Amino acid sequence: MAEGGLPPDAIERELAKLRANRPPPAPPFEIEEDDEGRAVRLFEGLATQWNWSTMTVSNGLGGISVPMRTGLRYEALPVVAGALGLAVDRQVLADLQLIEQTALATMAAQR
């Protein structure tokens, strides 16, 4: 903006107004650090790591392709768990798989 002729102090005043009008951040979501809590945090961390497929649904005119999730990409698990500082043991993995199965069933029921 300074190149456009706005003085630096005017830029700073406008930035201060923007900062003052910004809503406060939401309080952090509290999750227990037991096995289930670690699995929930891991599931949330894997939110963008889904395998996708398409299912053709007949509509009398040849059908349409509907995208659907088919399961988590487990090759991303070590990276996400490491970034979140989570230890993944047998129980956490079992809990994660239960959450995944429930999520898939819920999404399928919504189609």
C-alpha positions in Angstrom: 0.0 0.0 0.0 2.9 2.3 0.7 3.8 2.1 -3.1 0.2 3.4 -3.8 0.9 6.6 -1.8 -0.5 5.6 1.7 1.8 6.7 4.5 3.2 4.0 6.8 1.4 5.4 9.8 -2.0 5.3 8.0 -1.2 1.6 7.0 -0.5 0.8 10.7 -3.7 2.5 11.8 -5.8 0.4 9.4 -4.0 -2.8 10.4 -4.7 -2.0 14.1 -8.4 -1.5 13.3 -8.5 -4.9 11.5 -6.8 -6.6 14.5 -9.2 -4.9 17.0 -12.2 -6.2 15.1 -11.0 -9.7 14.8 -13.0 -12.1 16.9 -11.1 -13.8 19.8 -9.9 -17.3 19.1 -12.1 -20.2 20.2 -10.9 -21.9 23.4 -9.1 -25.2 22.6 -11.1 -28.3 22.6 -10.2 -30.5 25.6 -9.5 -34.1 24.8 -8.4 -36.6 27.4 -4.9 -38.1 26.7 -6.1 -41.7 27.2 -6.1 -44.2 24.3 -9.5 -43.0 23.0 -8.5 -39.3 23.3 -5.3 -40.0 21.3 -7.3 -41.8 18.7 -9.7 -38.9 18.4 -6.8 -36.4 18.0 -5.3 -38.7 15.4 -8.6 -39.1 13.5 -8.9 -35.3 13.5 -5.4 -35.0 12.2 -6.1 -37.4 9.4 -9.1 -35.4 8.3 -7.6 -34.7 4.9 -6.1 -38.2 4.4 -9.0 -40.2 3.0 -9.0 -42.7 0.1 -11.8 -41.9 -2.4 -13.6 -43.9 -4.9 -16.6 -43.3 -7.1 -19.8 -45.2 -7.1 -22.1 -45.1 -10.2 -25.8 -44.6 -9.2 -28.4 -45.4 -11.9 -30.9 -42.7 -12.4 -32.7 -44.2 -15.4 -30.6 -42.0 -17.8 -27.3 -43.9 -17.5 -26.3 -43.0 -14.0 -24.1 -40.5 -12.2 -20.8 -41.0 -10.4 -20.9 -40.2 -6.7 -17.6 -39.7 -4.9 -17.3 -41.5 -1.6 -14.7 -42.1 1.1 -13.4 -45.7 1.4 -11.0 -45.5 4.3 -8.1 -43.6 5.8 -4.7 -43.5 4.1 -2.7 -45.3 6.7 0.6 -44.5 5.1 0.0 -40.9 6.4 -0.5 -42.2 10.0 3.2 -42.0 11.1 3.6 -38.5 9.7 0.5 -37.2 11.3 1.1 -39.0 14.6 4.6 -37.7 14.7 3.5 -34.1 14.0 1.0 -34.3 16.8 3.4 -35.9 19.2 1.2 -39.0 19.6 2.4 -42.5 20.3 0.4 -45.0 18.4 0.2 -48.4 20.0 -2.1 -51.4 19.3 -5.0 -50.0 21.4 -4.8 -46.5 19.8 -4.8 -48.1 16.3 -7.9 -50.3 17.3 -9.7 -47.2 18.6 -8.8 -45.2 15.4 -10.2 -48.1 13.2 -13.4 -48.1 15.2 -13.8 -44.4 14.7 -13.0 -44.8 11.0 -15.6 -47.6 10.6 -18.2 -45.5 12.4 -17.5 -42.5 10.3 -17.7 -44.5 7.1 -21.1 -46.0 8.2 -22.4 -42.6 9.1 -21.3 -41.1 5.8 -22.8 -44.0 3.8 -26.1 -43.6 5.6 -26.2 -39.9 4.6 -25.9 -40.7 0.9 
